[in-house]
Amino acid sequence: MKVIKTILSDVLVLSLLLGFLYFNKDDEVRALLDHGESGRIIGSFGLLWFIGSFFRISSGGDRYIISIGSAIACTLFGLVLNLWGIFYAITVLGCYFLFIFWVLSAIQKTTPPMVMLVVIGIILILLGWTFRSGSVPTERAPLTCDEIGECEGARWQIVLNNAKGTILEEITGPTHVVVARMKEIVKDNKEYLQDYELDKVLLSVPDSRAREVGDLDMIGSDKGLYRNHSP
């Protein structure tokens, strides 16, 4: 009962904190909760839980250890879920329970709750390892510049290199508009175009689009060039 109460109180406090930040329009929390993968969300929750658990040190040894242990389990589960999928995450969680039993059995006598850790751990390992072929990582493949730039506020530069020199043109708009303009440039200059290279460079996207695609590192990307792409 103590374990359940400790875990529930930790989860409640952390959820209220994240909810407060979300509704106060914190950029990173909104980007994570609105567009993050499920594994990334769980892992981030566990990491915040781990950091917050250090404030429990004054609440007593048992509660402190329960908080730290639960936070590590949550972080591990989210990380493996993101990288390898749900059944690998279940397997790792089962191994973690067995590891906790090994640590506890080295410092105290075996108790019924400790035996339950072994039983649950073995069940999780058997379940996860049996169905591991069905695991699908929640981590998304990195977006291409074409995908990122598919928004009205994207700024591009079209670069045409040929024997007569270089033509530069800046354009604002989604990717498909830029591609259409590139075709127009080739058509309008086909008389003297022989050997040429036509590239498009994504200069920037609005902050709103950066948050929408879910990459926290893109926040503030409208302040300058951050990625190139040749079609």
C-alpha positions in Angstrom: 0.0 0.0 0.0 2.9 2.3 0.8 4.4 1.7 -2.6 1.1 2.5 -4.4 0.5 5.7 -2.4 4.0 6.9 -3.0 3.8 6.3 -6.8 0.4 7.9 -7.1 1.3 11.0 -5.1 4.5 11.5 -7.3 2.6 11.0 -10.5 -0.2 13.4 -9.4 2.2 16.2 -8.4 4.2 15.9 -11.6 1.1 15.7 -13.7 -0.2 18.9 -12.1 3.1 20.6 -12.7 3.2 19.7 -16.4 -0.5 20.7 -16.7 0.3 24.1 -15.2 3.2 24.6 -17.6 1.1 23.4 -20.6 -1.8 25.8 -20.0 0.6 28.6 -19.3 1.9 28.0 -22.9 5.4 26.8 -22.0 7.0 26.1 -25.5 8.9 23.0 -24.6 6.1 21.3 -22.7 3.6 22.1 -25.4 5.9 20.8 -28.1 6.6 17.6 -26.1 2.9 16.8 -25.2 1.3 17.9 -28.5 3.8 16.4 -30.9 6.2 14.2 -29.1 6.2 10.4 -29.6 4.7 8.3 -26.8 8.1 6.8 -25.8 9.6 10.3 -25.7 6.8 11.6 -23.5 7.0 8.6 -21.0 10.8 8.9 -20.9 10.8 12.6 -20.3 8.1 12.1 -17.6 10.4 9.6 -15.9 13.4 11.9 -16.1 11.5 14.7 -14.5 10.2 12.3 -11.9 13.8 11.2 -11.2 14.9 14.8 -10.7 11.9 15.6 -8.5 12.5 12.5 -6.4 15.5 14.0 -4.8 13.1 16.4 -3.0 11.6 13.3 -1.3 14.8 12.6 0.7 13.3 14.3 3.7 10.2 12.0 3.6 12.0 8.9 4.7 14.2 6.2 3.3 11.5 3.9 2.0 9.5 6.5 0.2 12.7 8.0 -1.2 13.9 4.7 -2.6 10.4 3.9 -4.1 10.3 7.3 -5.9 13.8 6.9 -7.3 13.2 3.3 -8.4 9.9 4.1 -10.0 11.3 7.1 -11.8 14.2 5.0 -13.3 11.7 2.3 -14.4 9.6 4.9 -16.1 12.6 6.5 -17.9 13.9 3.1 -19.0 10.5 2.0 -20.3 10.0 5.3 -22.3 13.6 5.2 -23.7 13.3 1.6 -24.9 9.8 2.1 -26.2 11.0 5.0 -28.3 14.0 3.1 -29.7 12.8 -0.5 -30.1 9.1 -0.7 -29.3 6.7 -1.9 -26.7 7.7 -5.5 -26.2 11.4 -4.8 -25.9 10.3 -2.1 -23.3 8.3 -4.8 -21.4 11.3 -7.1 -21.5 13.7 -4.4 -20.1 11.1 -3.6 -17.4 11.0 -7.2 -16.3 14.9 -7.4 -16.2 14.8 -4.2 -14.1 12.4 -5.8 -11.6 14.8 -8.8 -11.2 17.7 -6.4 -10.8 15.8 -4.6 -8.0 15.1 -7.9 -6.3 18.8 -8.8 -6.5 19.8 -5.5 -4.9 17.2 -5.7 -2.1 18.0 -9.3 -1.4 21.6 -8.4 -0.8 20.7 -5.9 1.9 17.7 -7.4 3.6 15.7 -10.6 4.1 13.4 -11.8 1.4 9.8 -10.6 1.9 6.5 -11.4 0.0 6.6 -8.1 -2.0 10.2 -8.9 -3.1 9.0 -12.3 -4.3 6.3 -10.6 -6.3 9.0 -8.6 -8.0 10.5 -11.8 -9.2 7.2 -13.3 -10.4 6.2 -10.1 -12.2 9.7 -9.7 -13.7 9.7 -13.2 -15.1 6.2 -12.8 -16.6 7.2 -9.5 -18.2 10.4 -11.0 -19.7 8.6 -14.0 -21.1 5.8 -11.9 -22.5 8.0 -9.2 -24.0 10.6 -11.6 -25.5 8.0 -13.9 -27.0 6.3 -11.1 -28.9 9.4 -8.9 -29.6 9.1 -9.3 -33.3 5.9 -7.2 -33.1 7.7 -4.3 -31.6 7.6 -1.0 -33.5 9.7 1.9 -32.3 7.7 5.1 -31.6 10.7 7.2 -32.6 9.8 8.9 -35.9 12.3 9.2 -38.7 13.8 12.7 -39.0 11.7 15.0 -41.2 13.2 16.0 -44.5 13.5 19.7 -45.4 10.6 19.3 -47.9 8.4 18.0 -45.0 9.5 20.7 -42.6 9.0 23.5 -45.2 5.5 22.5 -46.1 4.0 25.6 -44.5 3.0 29.1 -45.6 5.7 30.9 -43.7 8.7 28.9 -44.8 11.5 30.9 -46.4 13.5 29.4 -49.3 16.3 30.2 -51.6 16.3 28.8 -55.1 19.8 28.4 -56.6 20.4 27.9 -60.3 24.0 27.2 -61.4 24.9 27.0 -65.1 27.7 28.0 -67.5 26.5 31.6 -67.6 26.6 32.0 -63.8 24.3 31.7 -60.8 20.7 32.9 -60.4 19.4 33.3 -56.9 15.8 33.8 -55.9 14.2 34.0 -52.5 10.7 32.8 -52.1 8.3 32.4 -49.2 5.7 29.6 -49.2 5.2 25.8 -48.8 7.4 23.2 -50.5 5.1 22.5 -53.4 5.0 26.2 -54.3 8.8 26.3 -54.4 9.0 23.2 -56.5 6.5 24.7 -59.0 8.6 27.9 -59.2 11.7 25.8 -59.8 10.0 24.2 -62.8 9.0 27.6 -64.1 12.6 28.8 -63.9 13.8 25.9 -65.9 11.0 26.4 -68.5 11.6 30.1 -68.8 15.4 29.6 -69.3 15.4 26.5 -71.3 16.9 28.3 -74.3 20.3 28.6 -72.7 20.2 25.8 -70.1 22.3 22.9 -70.9 24.4 21.6 -68.0 22.9 23.1 -64.8 22.2 22.4 -61.2 19.0 23.5 -59.6 18.8 23.5 -55.8 16.5 24.8 -53.1 17.7 25.8 -49.7 15.3 26.0 -46.7 16.4 29.2 -44.9 13.9 29.1 -42.0 10.4 28.2 -40.8 8.2 30.1 -38.3 8.4 29.1 -34.6 4.9 27.8 -34.8 5.9 25.3 -37.5 9.0 24.3 -35.6 6.9 23.4 -32.6 4.4 21.7 -34.8 6.9 19.2 -36.2 7.9 18.4 -32.6 11.6 19.1 -32.8 12.5 21.2 -29.7 15.8 22.1 -31.3 14.0 24.0 -34.0 12.4 26.6 -31.7 13.7 30.0 -32.8 14.7 28.6 -36.2 13.4 31.7 -38.0 16.5 33.5 -36.8 18.7 32.1 -39.5 19.7 29.3 -41.9 19.5 25.9 -40.2 19.3 23.2 -42.9 20.1 22.8 -46.6 18.6 20.4 -49.1 19.2 19.7 -52.8 16.2 18.2 -54.6 
